[in-house]
Amino acid sequence: MTTEILPTSVEVFIKQIMPWARGHQIKAITKFVLAIIDKQTGNQAELARAQGNQEAAAKQLSRLIHNPRLKPKDFAK
């Protein structure tokens, strides 16, 4: 039996662990966390392919990863 992961549940969790993050950041993180869970990979190209517009998704993921305010290394921990 598998449990479905709801986007709203992930978004609520991210808001709880990152209360200082802005709305668009939370939505982007939620989108890519769900893609990681779905695709079982951390490969940026594969995650971008999982989204509708691959080029836009790749740019969004790159901006997210390189955002110093989000401290990606701390977030990964």
C-alpha positions as CSV (number, residue, x, y, z in Angstrom):
1,M,0.0,0.0,0.0
2,T,1.4,3.4,-1.0
3,T,0.5,6.7,0.6
4,E,-0.2,9.6,-1.6
5,I,1.7,12.8,-0.7
6,L,-0.5,15.8,-1.1
7,P,1.1,19.1,-2.4
8,T,-0.7,21.0,0.3
9,S,0.9,18.8,3.1
10,V,4.3,19.4,1.7
11,E,3.7,23.1,1.4
12,V,2.5,23.3,5.0
13,F,5.6,21.5,6.2
14,I,7.9,23.7,4.3
15,K,6.2,26.8,5.7
16,Q,6.7,25.4,9.2
17,I,10.5,24.7,8.7
18,M,11.1,27.9,6.7
19,P,8.7,30.6,8.1
20,W,10.9,33.4,6.7
21,A,10.6,32.1,3.1
22,R,8.5,34.1,0.7
23,G,5.4,32.7,-1.1
24,H,7.1,32.1,-4.5
25,Q,10.0,30.4,-2.8
26,I,7.8,28.1,-0.9
27,K,5.9,27.2,-4.0
28,A,9.1,26.5,-5.9
29,I,10.5,24.4,-3.1
30,T,7.3,22.5,-2.9
31,K,7.2,21.8,-6.6
32,F,10.8,20.4,-6.6
33,V,10.4,18.4,-3.4
34,L,7.4,16.7,-5.0
35,A,9.4,16.1,-8.2
36,I,12.3,14.6,-6.1
37,I,9.9,12.3,-4.4
38,D,8.1,11.3,-7.6
39,K,11.3,10.8,-9.7
40,Q,13.5,9.5,-6.9
41,T,16.4,11.6,-8.1
42,G,18.3,14.8,-7.3
43,N,19.4,15.3,-10.9
44,Q,18.5,18.8,-11.9
45,A,17.9,17.9,-15.6
46,E,15.5,15.1,-14.7
47,L,13.7,17.3,-12.2
48,A,13.3,20.0,-14.8
49,R,12.0,17.4,-17.3
50,A,9.3,16.5,-14.8
51,Q,7.8,20.0,-15.0
52,G,5.8,21.3,-17.9
53,N,8.2,23.8,-19.4
54,Q,11.7,22.2,-19.1
55,E,13.6,25.4,-19.9
56,A,11.7,27.5,-17.4
57,A,11.8,24.8,-14.7
58,A,15.6,24.5,-15.1
59,K,16.0,28.3,-14.7
60,Q,13.7,28.3,-11.7
61,L,15.6,25.4,-10.0
62,S,18.9,27.1,-10.7
63,R,17.7,30.3,-9.1
64,L,16.3,28.4,-6.1
65,I,19.5,26.5,-5.6
66,H,21.8,29.5,-5.9
67,N,19.6,31.8,-3.7
68,P,21.9,32.8,-0.8
69,R,18.9,33.7,1.4
70,L,17.7,30.1,1.3
71,K,21.1,28.7,2.3
72,P,20.8,25.6,0.2
73,K,23.4,23.7,2.2
74,D,21.5,24.2,5.4
75,F,18.3,23.3,3.8
76,A,19.7,20.0,2.5
77,K,20.7,19.0,6.0
